[in-house]
Amino acid sequence: MSEPSQSAEVISVGTELLLGEILNSNAQFLAQQLALLGIPHYYQTVVGDNPLRIQRAVAIACERSRLLIFTGGLGPTPDDLTTETLADFFGVPLTERPEILEDIAEKFARRGRQMSPSNRKQALLPQGAMILPNPTGSAPGMIWQPRPGLTILTFPGVPSEMKEMWRQTAIPFLQSQGWGQEIIYSRTLRFWGIAESTLAEKANSLLHLANPTVAPYAGNGEVRLRVSAKASTAAAASELIAPVQHQLQEIGGLDFYGTDEDSLASVVGELLEDAQQTLAVAESCTGGGLGHLITTIAGSSAYFKGGVISYDNQVKVNLLGVNSEDLAQQGAVSESVASQMAVGVRDRLNATWGLSITGIAGPDGGTETKPVGLVYIGLAGPNSVESIRQLYGVFRGRDLIRWLSACTALDLLRRKLLTGC
């Protein structure tokens, strides 16, 4: 195998991760932090609490990476094996560090507890390793260079402890060693109403750039393009990204709705607030999901009047003014009823806009003419009323159908606010 590259590898230790009992948020955090430091990161490994398998993971990692970052396995129990396994792999004895013992004892005393004998294990580090202090927990990590060209950092599995140790000690150490001289800065562009393949085809010429790079992602109805640049500063990277971002937004047109932490709900909220207009919603199959998305945005009370969950047809008639004959003849899941629901909630809540959703989320209730996944969305504005028909398909599942319906409703209003037609 070729010489290891100047890259990092994250190795997460813990059988609980393999069993899916907890989410590996530590690996996500470290990946983001490495990108911010501009440190290449090509591999992640999850390995259980088994010395032989941990050593195998270390052997592979040493062949391809210069910086190995471990999380987990630093506790006082017998299945916490990271430190001793690393020492054994490199053939270095463990030594007890009095300063670690003193620190652990002081932390227990502050909590009114006595240190357990098992905690002495946490004071053992390989000979020659530096202590990576843990300001809050009992388990310190280590900074160790067991051989030239290889650096090992270990952290406990508790996310809050790991993050603080990373920020206080690991980052300054890595920068002092010449790591992180450049940063990788990314911006995410968000699109709704276009397929990933279609957008990728339109933006094909930009998907092969070297710096910045453009990578497409899709999920739950949304398509994202991540634009990443490597430079000495965030400002310099942002300058590299700007012209590419402009081109991608031009390519996306109205399908482009925001960047980074934007959501359809936040974008719609800004548009409503800027126009000094208000919104009310009427929901059937989404059962309040649309209202929930809107009210997750702080300050939404400035433009959101409220909503009616008209799950029962009599609520549609009595509260929203839907024509009972239309309900009987066309059914609740119809263009006419969606439009009337939107008008009714707009007028009764005295809002500028009324937005409605009625459909069949499943898994039951579908027919040959009205299958599961059929949804109508109504929009009533100051001068117009319209509705759109969506067919998501039973394979989407109930929760996803409801989510897609609520997001598509917001997107319909977003486009209307932007175009005015």
C-alpha distance (Angstrom), angle and dihedral (degrees) to the residues before:
residue distance angle dihedral
M1 . . .
S2 3.79 . .
E3 3.81 124.3 .
P4 3.85 113.5 -72.7
S5 3.77 114.3 -93.7
Q6 3.80 124.7 -125.7
S7 3.77 90.7 -95.0
A8 3.80 139.4 117.9
E9 3.78 130.3 -121.7
V10 3.80 126.1 -160.8
I11 3.80 116.8 -144.7
S12 3.80 115.6 -171.1
V13 3.80 115.0 -162.8
G14 3.78 121.8 -157.3
T15 3.78 137.7 96.5
E16 3.80 88.6 -140.9
L17 3.81 88.5 67.2
L18 3.80 92.0 54.3
L19 3.81 90.7 48.7
G20 3.80 91.0 52.8
E21 3.79 92.0 -121.4
I22 3.79 92.0 131.3
L23 3.80 134.0 22.2
N24 3.79 115.7 -111.3
S25 3.80 95.5 -123.9
N26 3.81 91.3 151.1
A27 3.80 91.8 68.1
Q28 3.80 90.6 49.5
F29 3.80 92.0 50.7
L30 3.79 93.4 47.5
A31 3.80 91.8 47.7
Q32 3.79 90.0 54.1
Q33 3.79 92.1 46.7
L34 3.80 93.5 49.1
A35 3.78 89.0 52.3
L36 3.79 90.8 51.7
L37 3.81 88.6 52.9
G38 3.79 92.1 46.6
I39 3.81 92.1 -120.9
P40 3.83 111.6 149.6
H41 3.80 112.0 -119.3
Y42 3.78 118.4 -173.3
Y43 3.81 106.3 157.3
Q44 3.80 141.2 43.2
T45 3.79 124.8 -174.8
V46 3.80 131.7 -167.4
V47 3.78 115.5 -162.8
G48 3.79 132.5 174.6
D49 3.79 128.5 -119.9
N50 3.78 94.8 -79.9
P51 3.84 122.5 119.3
L52 3.80 96.0 -146.8
R53 3.80 94.0 49.5
I54 3.81 92.1 44.4
Q55 3.81 89.7 52.8
R56 3.79 91.0 49.4
A57 3.80 89.6 52.2
V58 3.81 90.3 49.7
A59 3.80 92.3 49.3
I60 3.79 91.8 53.6
A61 3.80 93.5 43.9
C62 3.80 93.0 51.2
E63 3.79 89.6 57.9
R64 3.79 94.7 57.3
S65 3.83 109.8 23.9
R66 3.79 139.0 51.0
L67 3.80 98.1 -158.5
L68 3.81 120.1 50.7
I69 3.80 117.4 -170.1
F70 3.80 117.1 -166.9
T71 3.79 127.1 -167.2
G72 3.80 124.4 -173.2
G73 3.77 135.0 17.9
L74 3.84 97.8 79.2
G75 3.80 98.5 109.3
P76 3.82 129.0 110.5
T77 3.81 98.4 -104.3
P78 3.83 126.3 99.1
D79 3.82 92.7 -107.4
D80 3.83 91.8 58.2
L81 3.78 97.0 96.7
T82 3.80 109.9 149.4
T83 3.82 100.2 103.4
E84 3.79 98.6 43.2
T85 3.81 92.3 42.8
L86 3.81 91.7 53.4
A87 3.79 91.3 48.0
D88 3.79 90.7 49.9
F89 3.81 92.8 47.5
F90 3.80 92.7 54.7
G91 3.83 93.6 38.2
V92 3.81 95.2 -119.4
P93 3.84 123.3 138.6
L94 3.79 122.5 -120.2
T95 3.79 117.8 -119.0
E96 3.78 128.2 -165.1
R97 3.79 114.2 -118.4
P98 3.83 112.7 -146.8
E99 3.80 92.4 -159.0
I100 3.80 90.5 58.9
L101 3.81 91.5 49.8
E102 3.80 90.1 50.5
D103 3.80 92.1 49.0
I104 3.81 92.9 49.9
A105 3.82 92.3 47.5
E106 3.82 91.3 50.5
K107 3.80 92.1 50.8
F108 3.80 91.7 50.7
A109 3.82 90.7 47.6
R110 3.80 92.0 52.2
R111 3.79 87.8 56.1
G112 3.78 92.2 48.6
R113 3.80 93.1 -110.1
Q114 3.78 136.1 116.1
M115 3.77 120.9 -121.7
S116 3.78 113.7 -106.0
P117 3.83 118.3 -127.2
S118 3.81 88.2 -120.0
N119 3.80 89.5 65.5
R120 3.82 90.2 69.6
K121 3.77 85.5 78.3
Q122 3.80 89.1 69.7
A123 3.82 90.4 61.7
L124 3.82 91.5 64.4
L125 3.79 117.3 101.3
P126 3.81 132.0 163.6
Q127 3.77 113.3 -90.4
G128 3.80 108.5 -90.8
A129 3.80 96.5 21.3
M130 3.80 120.2 127.9
I131 3.79 121.5 -131.2
L132 3.80 116.7 -107.6
P133 3.82 98.9 -154.7
N134 3.79 121.8 -130.4
P135 3.85 107.3 -150.4
T136 3.80 95.2 -166.4
G137 3.81 112.5 19.3
S138 3.78 133.8 56.7
A139 3.82 97.2 -117.7
P140 3.82 115.1 82.3
G141 3.76 120.7 -163.2
M142 3.76 128.7 -141.9
I143 3.77 141.5 -126.2
W144 3.77 108.6 -147.1
Q145 3.76 136.2 170.3
P146 3.81 101.6 -169.2
R147 3.79 92.4 175.6
P148 3.82 137.1 5.4
G149 3.78 114.2 -69.9
L150 3.82 95.9 15.6
T151 3.79 126.5 98.4
I152 3.80 125.0 -175.8
L153 3.79 125.7 -164.5
T154 3.81 121.4 -174.6
F155 3.79 127.6 -163.9
P156 3.81 134.9 177.9
G157 3.78 117.4 -104.6
V158 3.82 94.9 -117.1
P159 3.83 102.6 106.0
S160 3.81 97.5 -145.7
E161 3.81 91.7 51.2
M162 3.78 93.7 44.5
K163 3.81 93.7 50.1
E164 3.79 93.8 50.3
M165 3.82 91.8 47.8
W166 3.78 90.5 48.7
R167 3.80 93.5 51.6
Q168 3.80 98.0 41.5
T169 3.79 101.5 41.2
A170 3.80 115.9 2.4
I171 3.80 98.5 56.1
P172 3.84 95.4 49.4
F173 3.81 90.4 45.7
L174 3.80 94.2 49.9
Q175 3.78 92.2 47.5
S176 3.81 90.5 49.4
Q177 3.81 88.1 54.9
G178 3.79 93.4 53.4
W179 3.79 97.6 -97.8
G180 3.78 119.1 129.4
Q181 3.80 99.4 29.2
E182 3.79 88.5 142.0
I183 3.77 130.5 34.2
I184 3.79 132.9 -139.5
Y185 3.77 109.0 -136.8
S186 3.78 121.6 -171.0
R187 3.77 137.3 -168.6
T188 3.79 123.3 -167.0
L189 3.81 119.8 -145.3
R190 3.80 115.1 -157.4
F191 3.80 127.6 -148.6
W192 3.80 134.4 -177.2
G193 3.79 129.1 -170.8
I194 3.80 97.9 30.2
A195 3.80 130.5 91.7
E196 3.81 118.9 -117.1
S197 3.79 91.5 -122.5
T198 3.80 92.2 51.4
L199 3.78 93.5 49.2
A200 3.81 91.9 45.1
E201 3.79 89.9 52.1
K202 3.79 92.2 50.4
A203 3.80 92.0 47.1
N204 3.80 95.7 38.5
S205 3.81 95.6 121.3
L206 3.81 90.2 57.7
L207 3.81 96.5 47.9
H208 3.80 92.5 76.2
L209 3.79 100.1 54.7
A210 3.81 118.5 127.8
N211 3.81 101.1 -149.6
P212 2.94 115.3 37.3
T213 3.79 100.0 26.3
V214 3.81 125.2 -156.3
A215 3.80 122.1 -149.8
P216 3.83 127.2 178.3
Y217 3.81 124.7 -139.6
A218 3.79 130.7 177.7
G219 3.77 136.7 -169.6
N220 3.79 141.8 143.5
G221 3.80 93.4 7.3
E222 3.78 96.4 -50.4
V223 3.79 129.0 106.1
R224 3.80 119.8 -154.0
L225 3.77 130.4 -167.7
R226 3.78 113.9 -159.7
V227 3.80 113.2 -155.3
S228 3.82 112.3 -164.3
A229 3.79 129.1 -176.3
K230 3.79 132.3 -176.1
A231 3.78 117.3 -143.4
S232 3.79 143.5 134.7
T233 3.81 93.7 -94.1
A234 3.78 139.0 17.8
A235 3.80 89.3 -113.3
A236 3.79 92.1 54.9
A237 3.80 91.8 46.8
S238 3.79 90.3 48.7
E239 3.81 89.7 54.6
L240 3.81 89.7 54.6
I241 3.79 91.0 49.2
A242 3.82 97.8 46.5
P243 3.84 100.4 76.9
V244 3.80 92.5 43.1
Q245 3.79 90.7 48.6
H246 3.81 89.8 51.2
Q247 3.80 91.7 52.5
L248 3.80 92.3 48.3
Q249 3.78 92.3 49.5
E250 3.80 89.4 50.7
I251 3.80 89.8 50.2
G252 3.80 92.2 48.0
G253 3.79 95.3 47.7
L254 3.79 112.2 174.0
D255 3.79 90.4 -7.1
F256 3.80 87.9 71.5
Y257 3.78 109.0 85.2
G258 3.80 109.8 163.3
T259 3.78 152.2 -34.7
D260 3.80 139.2 -101.2
E261 3.83 109.6 -26.5
D262 3.80 95.8 7.5
S263 3.80 117.4 122.6
L264 3.77 131.0 -169.8
A265 3.79 88.0 -107.8
S266 3.80 94.1 52.0
V267 3.81 93.0 46.0
V268 3.80 92.6 48.5
G269 3.79 89.3 47.7
E270 3.80 92.2 54.1
L271 3.79 91.8 48.6
L272 3.80 92.2 49.7
E273 3.78 92.7 46.9
D274 3.80 92.8 47.6
A275 3.81 90.0 51.3
Q276 3.83 91.7 43.2
Q277 3.79 89.6 -125.8
T278 3.79 132.4 137.1
L279 3.79 138.3 -138.7
A280 3.80 137.3 -148.0
V281 3.80 126.3 -177.5
A282 3.80 136.7 -151.7
E283 3.80 116.2 -162.0
S284 3.76 135.7 -173.4
C285 3.82 115.1 159.8
T286 3.81 94.5 22.1
G287 3.80 91.4 57.7
G288 3.80 96.6 -152.6
G289 3.80 96.7 -34.2
L290 3.80 93.1 121.0
G291 3.79 92.2 50.5
H292 3.79 89.2 47.8
L293 3.81 92.4 55.6
I294 3.79 91.1 49.2
T295 3.79 95.0 48.7
T296 3.81 94.7 48.2
I297 3.81 84.5 78.3
A298 3.79 113.2 88.7
G299 3.80 110.7 -121.1
S300 3.81 94.6 22.6
S301 3.81 89.3 133.5
A302 3.81 86.2 78.2
Y303 3.80 90.9 71.6
F304 3.81 109.1 9.2
K305 3.80 114.8 88.6
G306 3.79 97.4 -177.6
G307 3.77 140.1 -100.7
V308 3.78 148.5 -103.8
I309 3.81 121.1 -131.9
S310 3.79 97.9 -150.7
Y311 3.79 99.0 -178.0
D312 3.80 93.8 147.0
N313 3.80 119.3 61.4
Q314 3.79 92.3 -128.7
V315 3.79 88.9 60.3
K316 3.79 88.4 53.9
V317 3.80 89.6 52.7
N318 3.82 101.1 38.9
L319 3.81 100.7 37.6
L320 3.79 103.8 26.4
G321 3.79 101.6 31.3
V322 3.80 96.4 -122.8
N323 3.81 111.1 169.2
S324 3.81 109.0 -105.5
E325 3.82 91.9 -148.0
D326 3.81 90.6 55.9
L327 3.78 89.0 50.7
A328 3.78 91.2 51.0
Q329 3.80 95.6 45.3
Q330 3.81 102.6 35.4
G331 3.78 103.0 22.0
A332 3.78 130.9 -127.0
V333 3.79 91.3 -77.0
S334 3.78 99.5 66.5
E335 3.77 142.0 107.2
S336 3.80 92.9 -110.6
V337 3.80 94.7 52.5
A338 3.81 93.1 45.7
S339 3.80 90.5 53.1
Q340 3.81 92.9 46.8
M341 3.81 91.5 48.6
A342 3.80 89.8 53.6
V343 3.79 93.2 48.5
G344 3.78 92.1 45.1
V345 3.78 96.7 52.2
R346 3.80 91.7 42.8
D347 3.79 92.4 53.9
R348 3.81 98.8 38.9
L349 3.78 94.0 49.0
N350 3.81 92.9 38.9
A351 3.81 93.9 -125.6
T352 3.78 131.5 152.7
W353 3.80 91.4 -127.0
G354 3.76 134.5 30.3
L355 3.81 119.3 -161.0
S356 3.80 122.9 -171.9
I357 3.80 139.5 -177.0
T358 3.80 128.3 -165.2
G359 3.78 124.8 164.8
I360 3.77 150.8 114.6
A361 3.80 111.6 -82.2
G362 3.79 95.2 175.2
P363 2.88 152.2 158.4
D364 3.82 81.6 -179.9
G365 3.79 133.9 15.9
G366 3.78 100.1 66.7
T367 3.80 126.5 127.7
E368 3.79 134.9 -169.2
T369 3.80 91.8 -93.7
K370 3.80 95.6 35.7
P371 3.80 108.5 33.2
V372 3.78 128.1 -174.8
G373 3.79 107.9 -79.4
L374 3.81 95.5 39.1
V375 3.81 109.1 132.2
Y376 3.79 133.9 171.6
I377 3.79 120.9 -158.1
G378 3.78 120.6 -162.7
L379 3.80 128.1 -160.1
A380 3.78 124.3 -170.3
G381 3.78 118.1 -175.3
P382 3.78 136.8 170.4
N383 3.80 93.5 -76.5
S384 3.80 108.4 12.9
V385 3.78 147.2 40.2
E386 3.78 124.1 -154.2
S387 3.77 142.2 156.3
I388 3.77 136.8 -159.4
R389 3.79 131.4 -151.8
Q390 3.80 121.6 -134.3
L391 3.79 127.5 -174.4
Y392 3.80 111.0 -167.8
G393 3.79 100.1 168.8
V394 3.79 130.6 -123.1
F395 3.82 91.4 -96.6
R396 3.80 89.1 71.7
G397 3.80 92.3 70.8
R398 3.79 129.4 -132.5
D399 3.81 98.8 -81.0
L400 3.79 94.4 47.5
I401 3.81 92.7 46.7
R402 3.79 89.7 53.8
W403 3.81 91.9 46.4
L404 3.81 93.8 48.2
S405 3.79 90.8 47.6
A406 3.80 93.4 53.2
C407 3.81 93.1 46.0
T408 3.79 93.5 46.2
A409 3.80 89.3 51.2
L410 3.79 90.4 54.4
D411 3.79 90.5 46.1
L412 3.81 90.9 52.3
L413 3.80 90.0 54.9
R414 3.82 91.8 43.9
R415 3.79 92.0 56.1
K416 3.79 91.4 46.5
L417 3.81 92.0 51.3
L418 3.80 91.4 48.7
T419 3.80 97.8 46.5
G420 3.77 101.8 29.2
C421 3.76 90.2 -143.1
